[in-house]
Amino acid sequence: MIGPIEARIQILSRPSLLAVARHAVEAWCDLAGAEPAMSSRIALAVDEAITNVIRHGYQGDSDGIIDISMQRNGSTIGFIIEDRAVQVPIQHIKGRALDDIRPGGLGVHLIREVMDEAVWSHRDGGGMRLELKKDLIAAAAAEGKLVEAGDEC
């Protein structure tokens, strides 16, 4: 059985660093016991969240700080993404309608599709916080993987 696992990374709000964060998240998910395909999907969801911070929060400022915390507790893995950027009204954080076919605007939809929970909030003193959660055992069961009671993914 895998116990609690934690990791933290901090990147600047530069699109060139998205690959670094994506690879770190995917490698951490593998270490935490996620199936490889699920690790890739989670890394993409986190990548989309960070992209939104860069684009909408820091508005292209390449010197903003983005903190990414990763933790596993039981079968649930979680991510906390925090910034010190412009606070976006929570009610404005929504994906566009899927039948509105045009480039962009699907990041929030993808995040909510991949993750079990996605909760945005304002940080005291400025910036945003996004908390993401995924239950690995439930995800494996939904994908038809055999998971015995008490087994870890």
N, C-alpha and C positions, 0 to 999 in steps of 0.2 A: 504494500500500500504506500502511495506517495503522500508525504506530509506536506505542510505548507511550503511553498516555493515563492520567493519574491525576487523581483529585479526592477531596477529603475534606470531609465536613460533620459538624457536631456539633450535636445537639439536646438539649433537656431532655426528660425522660420524661413529656411531656404529650400526651394523645391529640389535642389540638388541633393539634399540630405534625406529626402523621402525614402530612397532605396535603403539607406542605412537603417532607418527606423523599421521599415517593412521587413528587412532580413532579420533584424534583432527580434521583432515580435514573432515571426514565423519560427525561428530557432527556439525561442522561449516556449512557444506553444508545443513544439515537438518534445522538449524537455519535460513539460508539464503533463504530457501524456495524450495530447490530441492526435487524432488520425491525421496523416499528412495532408489530405485534401481539406480537412477542417482547418488545419493550421494556415493553409494558403488563403482560405476564405476570410478567416479572422484577421490575418495580416492585411488583406485588401480593405476590410472594413475600417481598421485602425488607420490605414493610409488615407482613406477617404476623409476620415475625421480630421486628421492632421492637415490635409489639403484645404479643408474648409477653414481651419484656424488661420492658415497662411493667407488664403484669399479674402475671407470675410472679416476675420478678426484683426490680423496685422495689416491687411490691405496691401500686401506686397512688401512691407518692411522686412528686410532680410536679417535684421538683428534682434527680432523678438525671440523670447525663450519659450520652448514647449517642453513640459515635463510629462513623461509617460511612465506610469507605475504599473507593474504586472504582478498579480498575486494568484495563488491557487489555494483554495480551502475546500477540502473534500473533493467532490467531483466538479466544483464550479471554479472557472477561471474568470478573473476580472481585470479590467484595465481602467485606469484613471488618467485622463488626458487633461492637463491644466495649462493655461496660458495667462498672460498678463496683458492681453490685447483689449480691443474695444468690446464692451459687453453688448451682445446681440439680444434683442428682446426674445425671450424663450418662445413666444407664440409665433415668431417669424421663422423658427427652425422647423421646416417641413419640406418634404420632397414635393416636387411638382407632380401633377397627374401623369400616370404612365401612358395615357393616350395622347399626351401632348408631346409629339415626336419631334425632338430637336436635340442638338448636342448639349451636354451638361445637365446639371440639376438632379442627378440621380443618386448622389452620395448619401443623403439622409435615408432614402429608400433602401439602398444597399445595406447601410449600417443596421437598420431595423430588421431587414430580412435575414441577415446573418446572425445577429446577436439576439439573445433572449430578452435582454434589457438594455435600454439606452436612455439615460437620464441626463439632461443638460441642466446646469444651474449656474448662477452668477457666483463668483468668488468674492468674499469680503475684500474690499480694497481694490477691486477691479479684476477684469479678466473673466474667463469662463472655465467651467469644469464639466467634463463629460465622463460619466461612469458607465462602463459596458460590462455585461456579464454573459457567460455562456456555460451551460451545464453539459459537460463532456459525455456523461453517461446517457443523458437524454438524447443528445445529438447522435451518438453512436447507435442507439436503439432506433431513432428515426431514420437512419440510413441503412437499417437492416443488419447492422453488425450484431453478432451475438455477444451479449453482456450478461454475465451471471451476477446474481446478487452478491455484493461485496467486492466485485472485480473493479479494477480501475481501467480507464481507457488506455 
